[in-house]
Amino acid sequence: MEKYIYYSIVFFSIIIIFLYIYIIFQKLIENRREKKKALYSNEVVPLIESIINKIIDGKIITKEEINELEEIFRKEENREIVMEASIYYFENFTGGFITEIIKLFEVVGIIDFEIKKLKSKNLYRKALACKRLGEFRSNKAIPYLLEELNVRYADVSYNVFLALAKIGNEEAFIKAFSESDNIMLSERSLIEIVDSFEGDKINIYKTMINSNNSYVASIFIKSAGNFKDYSLAEEISSFLQDDNKEKRIAAIKSIGQIGDTRYIDKITSLLKDKDWEVRAVAARALGMFGEKDVVNFLITALSDPQWFVRYNAANSILDVDNSFYYLIDIFQGEDKFAKDIMLSSIENRGKMELINSFKYSELPEREKVYQLIHAYITEKNEDELL
């Protein structure tokens, strides 16, 4: 038995020693790679900066400079440096010269190099290539990116859509959403992608909010709300009465974010919608307008059978200026559901300290609010003790 214990100790000791040697070896390789990268960066980055600065200044790039950049990019150890140095300009600058930089990268072969990587069977490598092609914003990559939509892998799909958004070609972007049978991305991710589109947003919104795919249409309607362009409000408002629940919800959110008060009455009417999700979104959207005229409708919504509707209505009431005066009617009423959800919202929003400050207010309405709320709190505490 002791012999086996001895062998086990020796065996695991050898493994630990080899593991330690491997870690040191990898660290040495990494340090050597970093030193080489730093050395090459000192040679490559100044050349790239010089060429791009000439483009920015409107100067002509010579054939010799293009050939030199091509030669540098052919060396594997230089490629990542060229990529990183180039992407910096796309992330931090805008202007007409960006188009010239894109043309330069197409001539040098950087775009073709990334397009070839799309053929890789390694999905991570494929996704990274899609991401890079988006960062370089070359229209040359569009047909190849569209082909990758057939790959059933979320990371690839995400980077394809994001790349098309950065390239900003309206036709390609619309085609990607129109011809994708099963988009494997969350609603939040898709809205972020549409929000980041760098082309004519008005055009894509007007086209895609009318998509036959209700899910896709809802994505673009919600994104249009983030864009906050009043010219889209009228077309979006037509979906407030749509048969599709998701479109109604998207339209309510969008109109609320745009803040177009012309449609308050239509949204108010949706507090009686047959679907509680629509009623809940309508209750929250009405608070975005900050209009006193909607408070009475929101007070009625505090009695809705669904908790989320009551909760959103309560929060929207608190968003209206001088909304505390409306609390008198609520806490003088008989509806405990309304009082409970209102009290919960006041506490969650950190408004109780303000309520307490009304205790000695010279304004009788404020003092009344304090008395009613604290009387109800006392009543609840007594009921819980019983």
VOKOL-750789 format. One record per residue (C-alpha): residue in three letters; y, z, x; residue number from 1. Coordinates in steps of 0.05 Angstrom, whole numbers, plus 32768, in hexadecimal, padded with zeros to 4 digits. Example, Ala and Ser with C-alpha at 12.3 -4.5 7.8 and 13.67 -1.06 7.14 Angstrom:
2
PT  aa    v    w    u   i
PT ALA 7FA6 809C 80F6   1
PT SER 7FEB 808F 8111   2
END
This chain:
386
PT  aa    v    w    u   i
PT MET 8000 8000 8000   1
PT GLU 802F 8012 8039   2
PT LYS 801F 7FCF 805A   3
PT TYR 8037 7FA9 801C   4
PT ILE 8077 7FD2 801A   5
PT TYR 8083 7FC2 8063   6
PT TYR 8078 7F77 8058   7
PT SER 80A7 7F79 801C   8
PT ILE 80DE 7F99 8044   9
PT VAL 80D6 7F66 807C  10
PT PHE 80D4 7F2C 804B  11
PT PHE 8113 7F40 8026  12
PT SER 8137 7F50 8067  13
PT ILE 8129 7F0A 8080  14
PT ILE 8143 7EED 803E  15
PT ILE 8183 7F17 8044  16
PT ILE 818D 7F01 808C  17
PT PHE 8185 7EB7 807A  18
PT LEU 81B3 7EBF 803F  19
PT TYR 81E7 7EE0 806C  20
PT ILE 81E1 7EA7 809F  21
PT TYR 81E8 7E74 8066  22
PT ILE 8227 7E94 804C  23
PT ILE 8246 7E95 8092  24
PT PHE 8231 7E4D 809C  25
PT GLN 8251 7E37 805B  26
PT LYS 8290 7E5E 806C  27
PT LEU 8295 7E3B 80AF  28
PT ILE 828C 7DF7 808E  29
PT GLU 82C1 7E08 805A  30
PT ASN 82F2 7E1F 808F  31
PT ARG 82E6 7DDF 80B7  32
PT ARG 82F0 7DB5 8079  33
PT GLU 8332 7DD9 8069  34
PT LYS 834B 7DCF 80B0  35
PT LYS 833A 7D85 80AE  36
PT LYS 835C 7D7F 806A  37
PT ALA 839B 7DA1 8085  38
PT LEU 839A 7D72 80C1  39
PT TYR 8392 7D34 8096  40
PT SER 83C7 7D4D 8065  41
PT ASN 83FA 7D4F 809D  42
PT GLU 83EE 7D05 80A8  43
PT VAL 83E2 7CEC 8061  44
PT VAL 8414 7D13 8036  45
PT PRO 8453 7CFD 805C  46
PT LEU 843F 7CB4 8054  47
PT ILE 8433 7CBB 8009  48
PT GLU 8474 7CE0 8001  49
PT SER 8499 7CAA 8028  50
PT ILE 847C 7C71 7FFE  51
PT ILE 8487 7C94 7FBB  52
PT ASN 84CE 7CA8 7FCE  53
PT LYS 84DC 7C5F 7FDE  54
PT ILE 84C4 7C4D 7F98  55
PT ILE 84EF 7C83 7F79  56
PT ASP 852B 7C68 7F9F  57
PT GLY 851D 7C22 7F86  58
PT LYS 8509 7C06 7FCA  59
PT ILE 84D2 7BD3 7FD6  60
PT ILE 8490 7BEA 7FF4  61
PT THR 847A 7BBE 802E  62
PT LYS 8435 7B9E 8033  63
PT GLU 8429 7BC6 8073  64
PT GLU 8435 7C08 804E  65
PT ILE 8405 7BF5 8017  66
PT ASN 83D0 7BE1 804A  67
PT GLU 83D9 7C23 806E  68
PT LEU 83D1 7C4A 802D  69
PT GLU 8393 7C21 801C  70
PT GLU 8375 7C30 8061  71
PT ILE 8382 7C7A 8058  72
PT PHE 8362 7C7B 8013  73
PT ARG 8323 7C59 802D  74
PT LYS 8313 7C96 8057  75
PT GLU 82ED 7CC9 802D  76
PT GLU 830E 7D05 804E  77
PT ASN 8353 7CEB 8039  78
PT ARG 8344 7CDA 7FF0  79
PT GLU 834D 7D1F 7FD2  80
PT ILE 838E 7D29 7FF9  81
PT VAL 83A9 7CE7 7FDF  82
PT MET 8394 7CFA 7F98  83
PT GLU 83B5 7D3E 7F99  84
PT ALA 83F5 7D25 7FB9  85
PT SER 83FA 7CEC 7F87  86
PT ILE 83EC 7D15 7F49  87
PT TYR 8425 7D44 7F5B  88
PT TYR 8458 7D0D 7F4A  89
PT PHE 8439 7CFF 7F06  90
PT GLU 8439 7D49 7EF4  91
PT ASN 8481 7D57 7F0A  92
PT PHE 84A9 7D16 7F00  93
PT THR 84BA 7CE6 7EC9  94
PT GLY 84DE 7CA4 7ECA  95
PT GLY 84D6 7C59 7ED1  96
PT PHE 84BE 7C60 7F19  97
PT ILE 847D 7C7F 7F00  98
PT THR 8467 7C3A 7EE9  99
PT GLU 8472 7C1F 7F30 100
PT ILE 8449 7C58 7F4D 101
PT ILE 8410 7C48 7F1D 102
PT LYS 8412 7BFF 7F34 103
PT LEU 840F 7C16 7F7C 104
PT PHE 83D1 7C40 7F6F 105
PT GLU 83B0 7C05 7F4B 106
PT VAL 83BD 7BD8 7F88 107
PT VAL 83A4 7C0C 7FBA 108
PT GLY 8364 7C16 7F92 109
PT ILE 836B 7C5E 7F7C 110
PT ILE 8362 7C4D 7F32 111
PT ASP 8325 7C22 7F40 112
PT PHE 8306 7C5A 7F69 113
PT GLU 830C 7C8A 7F2F 114
PT ILE 82F2 7C56 7EFD 115
PT LYS 82B3 7C4D 7F27 116
PT LYS 82A7 7C98 7F24 117
PT LEU 82A1 7C91 7ED8 118
PT LYS 825C 7C73 7EE4 119
PT SER 8243 7CB3 7F02 120
PT LYS 8209 7CD6 7EDF 121
PT ASN 8228 7D18 7EF3 122
PT LEU 824F 7D2C 7EB4 123
PT TYR 827E 7D5A 7ED9 124
PT ARG 8290 7D22 7F0A 125
PT LYS 8299 7CF3 7ECF 126
PT ALA 82C7 7D24 7EAB 127
PT LEU 82F1 7D2E 7EEA 128
PT ALA 82F9 7CE3 7EF2 129
PT CYS 8312 7CDE 7EAA 130
PT LYS 8344 7D16 7EB8 131
PT ARG 835D 7CF4 7EF7 132
PT LEU 8365 7CB1 7ED4 133
PT GLY 8390 7CD3 7EA1 134
PT GLU 83BB 7CF3 7ED7 135
PT PHE 83C6 7CAE 7EF7 136
PT ARG 83D9 7C91 7EB3 137
PT SER 83C0 7C4A 7EC1 138
PT ASN 83B4 7C1B 7E86 139
PT LYS 837E 7BFB 7EB1 140
PT ALA 8352 7C37 7EA3 141
PT ILE 8356 7C32 7E57 142
PT PRO 8318 7C07 7E47 143
PT TYR 82ED 7C30 7E76 144
PT LEU 8305 7C72 7E57 145
PT LEU 82F7 7C58 7E11 146
PT GLU 82AF 7C49 7E26 147
PT GLU 82A6 7C92 7E3B 148
PT LEU 82B2 7CA9 7DF3 149
PT ASN 8268 7C98 7DE8 150
PT VAL 8255 7CD0 7E17 151
PT ARG 823F 7D0D 7DEE 152
PT TYR 825D 7D41 7E1B 153
PT ALA 8299 7D6A 7E06 154
PT ASP 82BA 7D6F 7E4B 155
PT VAL 82B7 7D23 7E53 156
PT SER 82D2 7D17 7E0D 157
PT TYR 830B 7D48 7E17 158
PT ASN 8321 7D27 7E58 159
PT VAL 831C 7CE1 7E3B 160
PT PHE 8349 7CF2 7E00 161
PT LEU 8379 7D19 7E2D 162
PT ALA 837B 7CDF 7E5F 163
PT LEU 838C 7CAE 7E27 164
PT ALA 83C2 7CDD 7E0F 165
PT LYS 83E1 7CDF 7E54 166
PT ILE 83DD 7C93 7E5D 167
PT GLY 8403 7C8F 7E1B 168
PT ASN 83E8 7C4C 7E02 169
PT GLU 83EE 7C51 7DB6 170
PT GLU 83BA 7C1C 7DA6 171
PT ALA 8385 7C3C 7DD3 172
PT PHE 8393 7C82 7DBB 173
PT ILE 838D 7C6D 7D72 174
PT LYS 834E 7C46 7D81 175
PT ALA 832E 7C83 7DA3 176
PT PHE 8338 7CAE 7D65 177
PT SER 8327 7C77 7D34 178
PT GLU 82E6 7C60 7D53 179
PT SER 82C9 7CA3 7D68 180
PT ASP 8292 7CB4 7D36 181
PT ASN 8288 7CFB 7D4C 182
PT ILE 82C0 7D1D 7D73 183
PT MET 82A1 7D58 7D98 184
PT LEU 82E1 7D80 7DA0 185
PT SER 8301 7DBA 7D7C 186
PT GLU 833C 7DB0 7D4E 187
PT ARG 8368 7DD8 7D7E 188
PT SER 8356 7DAC 7DB9 189
PT LEU 8363 7D6C 7D92 190
PT ILE 83A7 7D84 7D7A 191
PT GLU 83BA 7D96 7DC2 192
PT ILE 83A5 7D50 7DD8 193
PT VAL 83CE 7D2E 7DA1 194
PT ASP 8409 7D5B 7DB1 195
PT SER 8406 7D44 7DF9 196
PT PHE 8408 7CF9 7DE9 197
PT GLU 843C 7CD7 7E16 198
PT GLY 8448 7C97 7DEE 199
PT ASP 846A 7C8A 7DAB 200
PT LYS 8455 7CC6 7D83 201
PT ILE 8476 7CB1 7D43 202
PT ASN 844C 7C72 7D41 203
PT ILE 8409 7C96 7D4D 204
PT TYR 841A 7CCB 7D19 205
PT LYS 842D 7C99 7CE3 206
PT THR 83EC 7C73 7CF1 207
PT MET 83BB 7CAC 7CFA 208
PT ILE 83D1 7CDB 7CC2 209
PT ASN 83B7 7CA4 7C94 210
PT SER 8374 7CA0 7CB7 211
PT ASN 8337 7C98 7C8B 212
PT ASN 8318 7CD1 7CB3 213
PT SER 8333 7D10 7C90 214
PT TYR 8326 7D3C 7CCD 215
PT VAL 834C 7D0E 7CFC 216
PT ALA 8384 7D05 7CCA 217
PT SER 838B 7D51 7CC5 218
PT ILE 838F 7D57 7D11 219
PT PHE 83C9 7D26 7D14 220
PT ILE 83ED 7D45 7CD8 221
PT LYS 83EA 7D8A 7CFA 222
PT SER 8401 7D6D 7D3D 223
PT ALA 843B 7D4B 7D19 224
PT GLY 8452 7D90 7D03 225
PT ASN 8455 7DA5 7D4C 226
PT PHE 847E 7D67 7D5B 227
PT LYS 84B1 7D7E 7D26 228
PT ASP 84CE 7D3A 7D15 229
PT TYR 84EE 7D37 7CCF 230
PT SER 84E1 7CED 7CCA 231
PT LEU 8497 7CFE 7CC1 232
PT ALA 84A0 7D33 7C8B 233
PT GLU 84A2 7D04 7C4F 234
PT GLU 8462 7CE1 7C62 235
PT ILE 843F 7D22 7C71 236
PT SER 8456 7D41 7C2F 237
PT SER 842C 7D0D 7C0A 238
PT PHE 83EE 7D34 7C21 239
PT LEU 8404 7D75 7C00 240
PT GLN 83E1 7D5E 7BC1 241
PT ASP 83A7 7D3A 7BE3 242
PT ASP 8360 7D44 7BC8 243
PT ASN 8348 7D56 7C0E 244
PT LYS 8352 7DA1 7C1C 245
PT GLU 8359 7D98 7C67 246
PT LYS 8391 7D65 7C5E 247
PT ARG 83B6 7D94 7C2E 248
PT ILE 83B1 7DCD 7C60 249
PT ALA 83C8 7DA0 7C99 250
PT ALA 8403 7D86 7C71 251
PT ILE 8419 7DCD 7C5D 252
PT LYS 8417 7DE4 7CA6 253
PT SER 843C 7DA7 7CBE 254
PT ILE 8474 7DAA 7C8B 255
PT GLY 847C 7DF4 7C99 256
PT GLN 8483 7DE7 7CE4 257
PT ILE 84B3 7DAE 7CD9 258
PT GLY 84DB 7DDC 7CAB 259
PT ASP 84EE 7DA7 7C78 260
PT THR 8505 7DD0 7C3C 261
PT ARG 8501 7D94 7C0D 262
PT TYR 84B7 7DA4 7C03 263
PT ILE 84BB 7DEF 7BF6 264
PT ASP 84AD 7DE6 7BAC 265
PT LYS 846F 7DBD 7BB9 266
PT ILE 8454 7DF0 7BEA 267
PT THR 8465 7E28 7BBA 268
PT SER 843B 7E06 7B85 269
PT LEU 8400 7E08 7BB5 270
PT LEU 83FE 7E54 7BAF 271
PT LYS 83D5 7E44 7B71 272
PT ASP 83A7 7E12 7B93 273
PT LYS 835D 7E17 7B80 274
PT ASP 834A 7E21 7BCA 275
PT TRP 835C 7E64 7BE6 276
PT GLU 8364 7E47 7C2D 277
PT VAL 839C 7E1A 7C12 278
PT ARG 83BD 7E55 7BEF 279
PT ALA 83BA 7E7E 7C2F 280
PT VAL 83DA 7E47 7C5A 281
PT ALA 840F 7E3B 7C25 282
PT ALA 8420 7E85 7C24 283
PT ARG 8429 7E85 7C70 284
PT ALA 8450 7E44 7C72 285
PT LEU 8483 7E5D 7C40 286
PT GLY 8497 7E94 7C71 287
PT MET 84A9 7E5F 7CA5 288
PT PHE 84E3 7E48 7C79 289
PT GLY 8502 7E8D 7C74 290
PT GLU 851C 7E7D 7C2E 291
PT LYS 8529 7EB6 7BFD 292
PT ASP 8517 7E89 7BC2 293
PT VAL 84CD 7E8C 7BD3 294
PT VAL 84C7 7ED8 7BD6 295
PT ASN 84B7 7EE1 7B8C 296
PT PHE 847E 7EAE 7B92 297
PT LEU 8465 7ED2 7BD0 298
PT ILE 8467 7F15 7BAB 299
PT THR 843B 7EF6 7B75 300
PT ALA 840B 7EDE 7BAC 301
PT LEU 8403 7F27 7BC3 302
PT SER 83D4 7F2E 7B87 303
PT ASP 83A8 7EF3 7B9A 304
PT PRO 835D 7F03 7B98 305
PT GLN 8356 7EEB 7BE1 306
PT TRP 836B 7F1B 7C18 307
PT PHE 8384 7EE5 7C48 308
PT VAL 83B3 7ECA 7C12 309
PT ARG 83CF 7F10 7C06 310
PT TYR 83D5 7F1D 7C51 311
PT ASN 83FB 7EDC 7C5F 312
PT ALA 8429 7EE7 7C23 313
PT ALA 843A 7F2C 7C3D 314
PT ASN 844A 7F13 7C83 315
PT SER 8474 7EDA 7C66 316
PT ILE 849D 7F0C 7C3C 317
PT LEU 84AC 7F32 7C7C 318
PT ASP 84C5 7EF1 7C9D 319
PT VAL 84FC 7EE9 7C69 320
PT ASP 8541 7F06 7C7B 321
PT ASN 854D 7F4B 7C5A 322
PT SER 8507 7F48 7C3E 323
PT PHE 8504 7F94 7C3A 324
PT TYR 852D 7F92 7BFA 325
PT TYR 84F2 7F6E 7BD9 326
PT LEU 84C4 7FA7 7BEB 327
PT ILE 84E3 7FD0 7BB4 328
PT ASP 84C4 7FA4 7B7E 329
PT ILE 8481 7FA3 7BA1 330
PT PHE 847B 7FEF 7BAB 331
PT GLN 8495 7FFE 7B65 332
PT GLY 845F 7FD1 7B48 333
PT GLU 8419 7FE4 7B33 334
PT ASP 83F2 7FB4 7B5F 335
PT LYS 83D0 7FDD 7B96 336
PT PHE 83B6 7F9E 7BB7 337
PT ALA 83FD 7F87 7BC1 338
PT LYS 8414 7FCA 7BDA 339
PT ASP 83DA 7FD2 7C0B 340
PT ILE 83E1 7F8D 7C2A 341
PT MET 842C 7F95 7C2F 342
PT LEU 8425 7FD9 7C51 343
PT SER 83F1 7FBD 7C81 344
PT SER 841F 7F84 7C94 345
PT ILE 845A 7FB3 7C9F 346
PT GLU 842F 7FDD 7CCE 347
PT ASN 8410 7FA2 7CF3 348
PT ARG 8454 7F82 7CFE 349
PT GLY 8471 7FC3 7D1A 350
PT LYS 84A3 7FCA 7CE1 351
PT MET 8494 8012 7CCE 352
PT GLU 84C7 802D 7D00 353
PT LEU 84FC 8004 7CDD 354
PT ILE 84E5 801E 7C99 355
PT ASN 84EB 8065 7CB3 356
PT SER 8532 8057 7CC9 357
PT PHE 8544 804A 7C80 358
PT LYS 8539 8093 7C6F 359
PT TYR 8581 80A6 7C7A 360
PT SER 85A1 8062 7C6D 361
PT GLU 85E3 8060 7C48 362
PT LEU 85C9 8023 7C22 363
PT PRO 85A3 803B 7BE4 364
PT GLU 8573 7FFF 7BE4 365
PT ARG 855B 8010 7C2B 366
PT GLU 8552 8059 7C1A 367
PT LYS 852B 8044 7BDC 368
PT VAL 84FC 8018 7C07 369
PT TYR 84EE 8054 7C34 370
PT GLN 84E0 8083 7BFA 371
PT LEU 84B1 8052 7BD6 372
PT ILE 8488 8040 7C13 373
PT HIS 8480 8088 7C2B 374
PT ALA 846F 809F 7BE4 375
PT TYR 8438 806B 7BE3 376
PT ILE 841E 8080 7C28 377
PT THR 841C 80C8 7C10 378
PT GLU 83F7 80B3 7BD1 379
PT LYS 83C3 808C 7BFA 380
PT ASN 83B7 80C6 7C29 381
PT GLU 83AD 80F6 7BEF 382
PT ASP 837B 80C6 7BCE 383
PT GLU 8354 80C1 7C10 384
PT LEU 834F 810D 7C15 385
PT LEU 8333 810F 7BCF 386
END
